[in-house]
Amino acid sequence: MRSTNHVDEYPRAYIYRQVVKAKLYIDAHFAENIDLAGIADEAFYSRYYFLRLFKSMYGVTPQQYRKRVRIEYAMKLLSEGRGVTDVCCELGFESLSTFSSTFKEIVGVRPSSFARDAELRRESLKRQPLTHIPGCFSKKISRRERAI
């Protein structure tokens, strides 16, 4: 006699895999012009059903997730010294103002301010590298030096 529990697990596992597959699609194509219909197609679900599944699994809609991924990547590029306009274009934002307002909404500062702060951190790291070592690590070194 088959357990109904086993039958229930298969569909849930399949649903989970399909939604994760669509999330990985977003991760790989976040800079491209992808929409909910295209993402839902990756999971082989209707837009509405996929939207409910994705939000129940990740706590955000696919569009909100994509927006966060784009901004996290923008933060990485800006921290590396890339220009705001270059980052905006590379990530496929419609305009510089859209990029700037989206960035500020998620990060709390404008991209130009973030880039300026990142440049100051890089310069400080070059001038005074020891000030960037976490305190707990430097305390461990101090104890070791005392023991020697």
WOZI-V399514 format. One record per residue. N is the residue number from 1. RES is the residue in one letter. OMEGA is omega as a letter, one per 20 degrees, with the letter a starting at -180 (999 if undefined). Layout:
[[N;RES;OMEGA] [N;RES;OMEGA]]
This chain:
[[1;M;a] [2;R;r] [3;S;r] [4;T;r] [5;N;r] [6;H;a] [7;V;r] [8;D;a] [9;E;a] [10;Y;a] [11;P;r] [12;R;r] [13;A;r] [14;Y;r] [15;I;a] [16;Y;a] [17;R;a] [18;Q;r] [19;V;r] [20;V;r] [21;K;r] [22;A;r] [23;K;r] [24;L;r] [25;Y;r] [26;I;r] [27;D;a] [28;A;a] [29;H;a] [30;F;a] [31;A;r] [32;E;r] [33;N;r] [34;I;r] [35;D;a] [36;L;a] [37;A;r] [38;G;r] [39;I;r] [40;A;r] [41;D;r] [42;E;a] [43;A;a] [44;F;r] [45;Y;r] [46;S;a] [47;R;a] [48;Y;r] [49;Y;r] [50;F;r] [51;L;r] [52;R;r] [53;L;a] [54;F;a] [55;K;r] [56;S;a] [57;M;a] [58;Y;r] [59;G;r] [60;V;r] [61;T;r] [62;P;r] [63;Q;r] [64;Q;r] [65;Y;r] [66;R;r] [67;K;r] [68;R;r] [69;V;r] [70;R;a] [71;I;r] [72;E;r] [73;Y;r] [74;A;r] [75;M;r] [76;K;a] [77;L;r] [78;L;r] [79;S;r] [80;E;r] [81;G;r] [82;R;r] [83;G;a] [84;V;a] [85;T;r] [86;D;a] [87;V;r] [88;C;a] [89;C;a] [90;E;a] [91;L;r] [92;G;r] [93;F;a] [94;E;a] [95;S;r] [96;L;a] [97;S;r] [98;T;r] [99;F;a] [100;S;a] [101;S;r] [102;T;r] [103;F;a] [104;K;r] [105;E;a] [106;I;a] [107;V;r] [108;G;r] [109;V;r] [110;R;a] [111;P;r] [112;S;r] [113;S;r] [114;F;a] [115;A;r] [116;R;r] [117;D;r] [118;A;r] [119;E;r] [120;L;r] [121;R;r] [122;R;r] [123;E;r] [124;S;r] [125;L;r] [126;K;a] [127;R;a] [128;Q;a] [129;P;a] [130;L;r] [131;T;a] [132;H;r] [133;I;a] [134;P;a] [135;G;a] [136;C;r] [137;F;a] [138;S;r] [139;K;r] [140;K;r] [141;I;a] [142;S;r] [143;R;r] [144;R;r] [145;E;r] [146;R;a] [147;A;a] [148;I;999]]
